[in-house]
Amino acid sequence: MRDDTLLMTMLFDFFGELLTEKQREYYDLYHNEDLSLSEIAESAGISRQGVYDIITRAGKALIEMEQKTGVVNRWRETIAELTRAESMARELLELSVDDEEAAKLARELTQILEQLRNQ
């Protein structure tokens, strides 16, 4: 998946509920259900250009929301840092084989970080 496609999918996941019903529906059909503009237009009873305009406005609205809030960028950074911390906790666990108390703490830390990353 291209990076910009992944970003737009994430933006839709985070902010999709803030779009109008039509924007949300057409955007989802086009990007997630992989329907063509013509297929959506035929189903909706509007022109292909009308569908294109609605999807384009939705995409611009999603980008604008991210620019204003930075939520997706912060989420990506948090996931990256959690993954890094999880790796460090595993490494600590491997280094603490002779110290049972340290090994126990490292196992607990690893579990907590995994849970946080998977939320």
C-alpha contacts under 8 A as a table, 3 or more apart, distances in Angstrom:
res1	aa1	res2	aa2	distance
1	M	5	T	6.51
1	M	6	L	6.42
2	R	5	T	5.22
2	R	6	L	6.23
3	D	6	L	5.03
3	D	7	L	6.13
4	D	7	L	4.94
4	D	8	M	6.12
5	T	8	M	5.14
5	T	9	T	6.14
6	L	9	T	5.10
6	L	10	M	6.18
7	L	10	M	5.06
7	L	11	L	6.11
8	M	11	L	4.95
8	M	12	F	6.14
8	M	59	G	7.42
8	M	62	L	7.76
8	M	63	I	7.97
9	T	12	F	5.08
9	T	13	D	6.21
9	T	31	H	7.71
9	T	32	N	7.93
10	M	13	D	4.95
10	M	14	F	6.19
10	M	72	V	7.21
11	L	14	F	5.15
11	L	15	F	5.76
11	L	16	G	7.20
11	L	62	L	5.93
11	L	63	I	7.28
11	L	66	E	7.22
11	L	72	V	6.86
12	F	15	F	5.24
12	F	16	G	4.43
12	F	62	L	6.75
13	D	16	G	5.74
14	F	17	E	7.87
14	F	72	V	7.34
15	F	18	L	5.55
15	F	19	L	7.35
15	F	62	L	6.44
15	F	65	M	7.44
16	G	19	L	5.53
16	G	24	R	6.14
16	G	62	L	7.52
17	E	20	T	7.77
17	E	24	R	7.30
19	L	23	Q	5.88
19	L	24	R	5.70
19	L	58	A	6.70
19	L	61	A	7.66
20	T	23	Q	5.15
20	T	24	R	6.06
21	E	24	R	5.17
21	E	25	E	6.05
22	K	25	E	5.05
22	K	26	Y	5.95
22	K	54	I	7.61
23	Q	26	Y	5.40
23	Q	27	Y	5.77
23	Q	54	I	5.76
23	Q	55	I	6.09
23	Q	57	R	7.77
23	Q	58	A	5.55
24	R	27	Y	5.26
24	R	28	D	5.98
24	R	58	A	7.42
25	E	28	D	5.25
25	E	29	L	6.15
26	Y	29	L	5.04
26	Y	30	Y	6.02
26	Y	40	I	7.07
26	Y	51	V	7.06
26	Y	54	I	7.40
26	Y	55	I	6.28
27	Y	30	Y	5.23
27	Y	31	H	5.89
27	Y	32	N	7.70
27	Y	54	I	7.98
27	Y	55	I	5.27
27	Y	58	A	6.98
27	Y	59	G	7.93
28	D	31	H	5.39
28	D	32	N	5.06
28	D	33	E	6.38
29	L	32	N	5.76
29	L	33	E	4.66
29	L	34	D	6.20
29	L	35	L	5.68
29	L	40	I	7.33
30	Y	33	E	5.89
30	Y	34	D	4.99
30	Y	35	L	4.91
30	Y	36	S	6.18
30	Y	37	L	6.95
30	Y	40	I	7.65
31	H	34	D	5.44
31	H	35	L	7.58
35	L	39	E	6.09
35	L	40	I	6.58
36	S	39	E	5.14
36	S	40	I	6.34
37	L	40	I	5.23
37	L	41	A	6.00
37	L	48	R	5.60
37	L	51	V	6.27
37	L	52	Y	6.61
38	S	41	A	4.99
38	S	42	E	6.02
38	S	47	S	7.87
38	S	48	R	5.37
39	E	42	E	5.22
39	E	43	S	6.20
40	I	43	S	5.14
40	I	44	A	6.00
40	I	48	R	7.71
40	I	51	V	7.06
41	A	44	A	5.10
41	A	45	G	5.71
41	A	46	I	5.04
41	A	47	S	5.43
41	A	48	R	5.13
41	A	50	G	7.63
41	A	51	V	6.01
42	E	45	G	5.16
42	E	46	I	6.64
42	E	47	S	7.59
42	E	48	R	7.97
46	I	50	G	6.32
46	I	51	V	7.18
47	S	50	G	5.03
47	S	51	V	6.52
48	R	51	V	5.20
48	R	52	Y	6.23
49	Q	52	Y	4.93
49	Q	53	D	6.08
50	G	53	D	5.14
50	G	54	I	6.30
51	V	54	I	5.21
51	V	55	I	6.20
52	Y	55	I	5.22
52	Y	56	T	5.99
53	D	56	T	5.10
53	D	57	R	6.09
54	I	57	R	5.20
54	I	58	A	6.16
55	I	58	A	5.01
55	I	59	G	6.20
56	T	59	G	5.11
56	T	60	K	6.24
57	R	60	K	5.09
57	R	61	A	6.09
58	A	61	A	5.04
58	A	62	L	6.21
59	G	62	L	5.12
59	G	63	I	6.28
60	K	63	I	5.13
60	K	64	E	6.08
61	A	64	E	5.03
61	A	65	M	6.14
62	L	65	M	5.15
62	L	66	E	6.36
63	I	66	E	5.15
63	I	67	Q	6.15
64	E	67	Q	4.98
64	E	68	K	6.20
65	M	68	K	5.18
65	M	69	T	6.09
65	M	70	G	7.90
66	E	69	T	5.14
66	E	70	G	4.94
66	E	71	V	6.29
66	E	72	V	6.66
66	E	73	N	7.96
67	Q	70	G	5.67
70	G	73	N	5.38
70	G	74	R	6.17
71	V	74	R	5.20
71	V	75	W	6.07
72	V	75	W	4.94
72	V	76	R	6.13
73	N	76	R	5.14
73	N	77	E	6.23
74	R	77	E	5.05
74	R	78	T	6.06
75	W	78	T	5.05
75	W	79	I	6.20
76	R	79	I	5.20
76	R	80	A	6.22
77	E	80	A	5.09
77	E	81	E	6.19
78	T	81	E	5.12
78	T	82	L	6.06
79	I	82	L	5.04
79	I	83	T	6.10
79	I	117	R	6.20
80	A	83	T	5.15
80	A	84	R	6.22
81	E	84	R	4.94
81	E	85	A	6.06
82	L	85	A	5.02
82	L	86	E	5.98
82	L	113	L	6.37
82	L	116	L	7.62
82	L	117	R	6.19
83	T	86	E	5.01
83	T	87	S	6.24
83	T	113	L	7.86
83	T	117	R	7.22
84	R	87	S	5.14
84	R	88	M	6.30
85	A	88	M	4.98
85	A	89	A	6.12
85	A	113	L	7.28
86	E	89	A	5.06
86	E	90	R	6.29
86	E	109	L	7.92
86	E	110	T	5.69
86	E	113	L	5.71
86	E	114	E	6.85
87	S	90	R	5.16
87	S	91	E	6.24
88	M	91	E	5.01
88	M	92	L	6.12
89	A	92	L	4.95
89	A	93	L	6.14
89	A	106	A	5.72
89	A	107	R	7.63
89	A	109	L	6.47
89	A	110	T	5.51
90	R	93	L	4.95
90	R	94	E	6.36
90	R	106	A	7.09
90	R	107	R	7.68
90	R	110	T	6.45
91	E	94	E	5.12
91	E	95	L	6.33
92	L	95	L	5.03
92	L	96	S	6.13
92	L	103	A	7.75
92	L	106	A	6.26
93	L	96	S	5.23
93	L	97	V	6.94
93	L	102	A	7.59
93	L	103	A	5.30
93	L	106	A	5.10
93	L	107	R	6.52
94	E	97	V	6.06
94	E	103	A	7.96
95	L	98	D	7.98
96	S	99	D	5.24
96	S	100	E	7.18
96	S	102	A	5.86
96	S	103	A	5.19
97	V	100	E	6.75
97	V	103	A	6.32
99	D	102	A	5.40
99	D	103	A	6.13
100	E	103	A	4.95
100	E	104	K	6.06
101	E	104	K	5.12
101	E	105	L	6.34
102	A	105	L	5.13
102	A	106	A	6.09
103	A	106	A	5.02
103	A	107	R	6.14
104	K	107	R	5.18
104	K	108	E	6.27
105	L	108	E	5.11
105	L	109	L	6.05
106	A	109	L	5.02
106	A	110	T	6.06
107	R	110	T	5.08
107	R	111	Q	6.25
108	E	111	Q	5.14
108	E	112	I	6.21
109	L	112	I	5.14
109	L	113	L	6.15
110	T	113	L	5.23
110	T	114	E	6.15
111	Q	114	E	5.13
111	Q	115	Q	6.20
112	I	115	Q	5.15
112	I	116	L	6.23
113	L	116	L	5.08
113	L	117	R	6.13
114	E	117	R	5.15
114	E	118	N	6.16
115	Q	118	N	5.18
115	Q	119	Q	6.30
116	L	119	Q	5.41
